[in-house]
């Protein structure tokens, strides 16, 4: 079965990208899409996602069973594709750090219920989905009341309810530091999941293997 990887913004195709460990030992191909969010590249998030969805539609049109994994922007794209394009041959989706992760779509324990994607919530249905989120990754486990959501609104074009603590600058900066300085968004290959001896990448690989 073909396993398609949708990389995160700014990631290059090749062995250094997050999803290589998820598809290790499988027949995997990288999705041909820009993976850009200006100023990381010249395209906006919306433009990258539109191009990615077109590429995924072409894969599904081949008529063969396949799976899809996505990290960060790639997870955003993968979820939007399933919800909006309703693929016929896709057998399952594995997501790491989905910026639109719904609070009820999580493959493991340890993430507080009031934390979900920084861009808002989008529930994926129609195919099996396994979504993985580090509990304090501000991209996929952002507190509902945090001011980072206002920044995300401008990037995604989606409008969320005004966060209750939007004027608490220290609170917003603390969560921004988790992304910019502390590396919480890129620790999926080294950090173990709560109550599990596997890293998030290892668990995601097991989930993808179960979809073959």
N, C-alpha and C positions, 0 to 999 in steps of 0.2 A: 504494500500500500504506500502511496506517496504521502509524505508528511511535509507540509509547507510551513516555513518559518517566516514570521513577520517581525522584523527587528525593531528596536526602539530608535527614537530620534537621535541622529548623529552616529549611530553604530554603523560600522562597516561590515559588509559580508565577509565571512571568513571565520577562523577558529576562535577569535577573541570575543565574539558576540555572546550575549547571555544565553541564547537558546541552543547553542551547540551542545551543551550538556543535557538538555532536555531531549534531544533527538539522537543522542549518541547510540551508535549501533543500528540505526534505522536508515531507510532510504529517505533522505531529506533534501529539500531544495529551498533556496531563499527566494522569497517573493520579490519580484522586480517592481519596486515602488520607491519613491524618493526618500522616505523616512526623514523628513525635514519639518521643523517648526521654526520659522524665522524668529530670531537671527541665527539659529543653527540651520544654515542653508538659506535659500531665497524664497521658498514656498511657505505658505501658511499651513497650519494644522489641517484646516478644511480642504485645502488643495491636495495635500498629501493623502488624506483619507479618500478623497474622490478617486484619485489615481489608483490607490491600493484596492479599492472596491472593484474597479474595472478589471484589474489584473486577476482578482479572485474570481470574478464572474467567468472570466475566460478559462480558468482552471476547472471550475465546476462544469462548464459546458463540454469538457472532454468526455464526460459521462462515466468516469471511473471513480471508485471510492477513494477518499483522501481524508486526512486530518489537518488541523490547523493549530499552530501554537503562536502566541504573540507575547511580546514583552513591551510594557509601557505604551508608547504610541502604537506599536504593533498590536497590543491587546485592545486598545481603543478601537483601532481599525477592525480587528477581527470581530469584536462584539457588534459594531455598527453593521458590518457586512451581514452577519447572521440575522440580525433583527430586520434590516431593511431590504436585503436581497433574497432572503429565504432560499438558500442553496438546496439542491436536490440530492447531491451525492456526498456531501460532507458528513463524516461519521462521528466527529467529535472535535471539541475545542479545548485547549489547555492555555490558561492565561496566567501571566506573572505581572503583577503591579498594574492592573487595569485602572486607568484614570476615571473610568465611569463605573467602577464596580458597585453593584448593588449590595447593600448591607446583608441581604439574605442569600447572597451568592458567594459562598466561601467554602473551600475544600477542607478546612482544618479548624481547630479551635484556637483561641487566644486573641482574637480581634474583637475589640469592644463594639457593641451594637450601634453606638453613636458615631462610629467611624466608617466612612465609605469613600468612594472616589472623589478627588478634589474637583472634578468637573461635574459632579452630580451622580445620580443613580440611573442605570439602565439595566433592566432585567433581561437576560438572554434566555430564550426558549426555542424549541424546535429541534435542537441537537443536544447531545450530552455535553455538559460544560463543567470543567474543573478550574476554579479560580483561586490563586494563591496570593496572599498579601502579608507582608511583614507588618506587625501590629502598629509600628510607629513610622511606617513609610508614608510621608505626607502626600504622595501622589495617589495612592490607592486606599489609605487608611486615615484620611484627614478628618479631624473632629468636625462634626456638623456645624459648630458655631465659630469656626476659625476664619479669620480674615483672608487667608490664602484663596478662599473661594471667589472673592471679588476679582483677584488677578486672573484666576482660571476662566471666569466668565468672559474676559476680554480675549483670551486665547482661543477658546472653543466656540464662542458665539452663543453658547447656551446660557440661559438666565436661571439662576437658582434663588431660592428664598434668601433674603438678606441675612448673613450670619449674625447671630446674637452678640458675639464678642468682636465684631469687626473693628471697633475702636480701641481694642486692647492691643496696642502695637507690640508690646513685649511678647505676648502670647503668639501673635502672628509671626514675629521674628524667630521665636524659639522653634516653631515648626518649619520655617523656611531654612533654618540652619541644619535641620535634619536632612534636608535635600542637598543644600549647597556645600556644607562642610562635613557633616557626620557620615555621609555615604549610606544613609538608610535605604535609599532607592536602588542601590546597586549591590546589596549584600546577599542576594538570593542564592548565589553559588557557594557561599561560605558559612552562612548562618543556619543553624538547625531550627526546625519548626518547634513551637511549644509542644512539649510532651511527646517528642518524636526524635529519633536518632538520625533522621535524614535531613539533609539540607532541603530548602524549598525546590531547588533545581532537581535534586534526586527524586523528591516526591512527585514533581511535575512529570518527570520521565516515567515513573511508575504509572501515573495516571494515563499518559499518552500510550504506553505499551498496552494498557487495558482496553484501548480503543481500536487496536489493530485487528 
